[in-house]
Amino acid sequence: MLNKIGAVRAKLRYVHLATHLKTLAVMSNRQIDDYNRLRGYGDAAATPKKH
């Protein structure tokens, strides 16, 4: 049972990260700056625009 829970959580983490990366690929630089600011990532200008 614990192995199955671990596997499901790992898949969820992967899907979550993959979605973030795909989202950045379709966002404008302005949208990325806004996103980074709203997420509290500090200086949006210092944050990479694309992954």
C-alpha positions in Angstrom: 0.0 0.0 0.0 2.8 2.5 0.9 4.6 1.7 -2.4 1.5 2.5 -4.4 1.0 5.8 -2.5 4.6 6.7 -3.1 4.2 5.9 -6.8 1.1 8.0 -7.1 2.7 11.0 -5.3 5.8 10.7 -7.6 3.6 10.8 -10.7 1.7 13.8 -9.3 5.0 15.7 -8.7 6.1 14.9 -12.2 2.9 16.0 -13.8 2.9 19.2 -11.7 6.5 20.1 -12.8 5.9 19.1 -16.4 2.8 21.4 -16.5 4.8 24.3 -15.1 7.5 23.9 -17.8 4.9 23.6 -20.6 3.1 26.7 -19.3 6.2 28.8 -19.5 6.8 27.8 -23.1 3.6 29.5 -24.1 3.7 32.6 -21.9 5.0 36.0 -23.0 7.9 37.5 -21.1 5.4 39.9 -19.4 3.2 37.0 -18.3 6.3 35.2 -16.9 7.4 38.3 -15.0 3.9 38.7 -13.5 3.8 35.0 -12.7 7.2 35.1 -10.9 6.2 38.2 -9.0 2.9 36.7 -7.9 4.6 33.5 -6.8 7.0 35.6 -4.7 10.2 34.6 -6.6 11.8 38.0 -5.9 13.2 40.1 -8.7 11.3 39.0 -11.7 14.0 40.5 -14.0 16.6 38.2 -12.5 14.5 35.1 -13.1 15.1 33.1 -16.3 12.4 33.7 -18.9 12.2 30.2 -20.3 13.2 26.8 -19.0 
